[in-house]
Amino acid sequence: MGKKGNNGRSIARGPNETMRIIVTLITGTVFGFFVGVSFIMLAMSKQFPSSFATQALIQDAWSSVMGLNTSITNQFQLNGTTKIWATTNPRGAERLPPGIVASESDLYLRKLVGKPSEDLTIRPKYLVTFTVGIKQKTNIDAAVKKFSENFTILLFHYDGRTTEWDEFEWSKRAIHVSAQKQTKWWYAKRFLHPDIVAQYDYIFIWDEDLGVENFNAEEYIRLVKKHGLEISQPALQQNGKIIWQMTRRRDDQEVHKETEEKAGYCTEPHVPPCAAFLEIMAPVYSRNAWRCVWYMIQNDLVHGWGLDFSMRRCVEPAHEKMGVVDAQWVVHQSVPSLGDQGEAQNGTTAWRAVRLRCRQEWTTFHNRLKSAEKRYYNNLGMDLPVSKSRYYG
């Protein structure tokens, strides 16, 4: 209704005047909102004038309000110059433009001359590592020859002797890393970061004392892919004592994923050592599985004891994606060469001192893992699930 004037007559407003009032109200509200946000941002910037992270956070907030896309790079003003803060970059590289960041690398050998695009005539799809001493030179020569040019060869030398390997033609194309008296898990933790080996579909991390007469690497890869194995190993042919039934070769099938053990060994059918279990002498990991297992390896525990019972945590369902390849088998020759690199302690031989450290590491690793998992569930306000507390490996 129109408003009455002094003379008692109604004064009707036209539609244009009503629209002007509405527009004015909306404009005033929006302007007041942005003024308020600006005061908040100004106060924050004065309170934290030297923090890149805070400035980036402020810029994110302002850009979000303005409807700008900040998913790639945040640019903000600092001391009168435009800076980059790319939150999508790896940690530590936020100041770089994303287009220059290479978050992953490889172990491909490069030329010193010519065009980088012409460096490689073939890009190996797989990686095989051996931790070696010169005493096993002949055995490693035989093993390496089982791997085609699709494999990058990486030798970890625990005895410091590398030049003697030059007699082999393949050694000149291999990568050699030397650190005295270290184990393959020490090397793996420091030289096989998942972002470094990301170009390889499968990573073999093998001991030096494996007999490979009945092994072919390309056929092994084919079977692993066929059966969907993320973590695997070749079967062990009977050669003296085999500790675990899971890794014993069966001659009636290509792959097996479960076994029967001694009474009381397996509380459930799909837990180690009856399933989801492999040994650590000749494991093979898919790219994704290795990314998880690498993080599980402890910096100060070098023998790897305990990993065999725990690698199942890195694939799901583990009893289907972990298995032993029977059609491609090896012989574990049980040469205690690394044990001879130990030091006698408290009246024990060098070999026994190494074995004692192995057992101690097994206990330490399991205790750490159990404590970490219990702490995780407690933080969620939950008890450790019965399935985990019943059996811990």
RATA-V686300 format. One line per field, one symbol per residue. psi: psi as a letter, one per 20 degrees, with the letter a starting at -180 (. if undefined). burial: 1 if it has 24 or more other C-alpha atoms within 12 Angstrom, else 0. A space follows every 10 residues. Layout:
BEGIN
psi->???
burial->???
END
This chain:
BEGIN
psi->qqppahjjqp opprhghghh gggggggggg ghghgghggg gggghhhmij ogggghgghg gghghikqok hgppprpokj qpqpnoiirq pijhiqphii poiqbrkppq riraphijhp hqopiqppqp oqqhhkgghh ghghiipaii pppppooijj ohhiiiipgh hiirpppppp lqrhhggghh ilqhihkiip hqopnqrilp pkhkpogghg gghgghjkph prqqqpqpmb ppgphhippp jjrgqqirrp aqpihohqhk qqjirlprrj hlqpqrgggh hghghhpqhi oiijphhhii hhiiqpphih jprpohiorr poilolghhi iapppliqrg ghhghghghh hggggggggg gghghghhhj kqqpqhhhhh po.
burial->0000000000 0000000000 0000000000 0000000000 1000100000 0111111111 0100000001 0011110000 0001111010 0001110000 0000011100 0000000000 0001111111 1111111011 1011111101 1111111110 0100100001 0001111100 1111111111 1111111111 1111111111 1100111001 1011100111 1111111000 0001111111 0001111111 0000010101 1111111111 1111111111 1111011100 1111111111 1111100111 1111111111 1100001110 1100000000 0001101100 1101110011 0000000000 0000000000 011
END
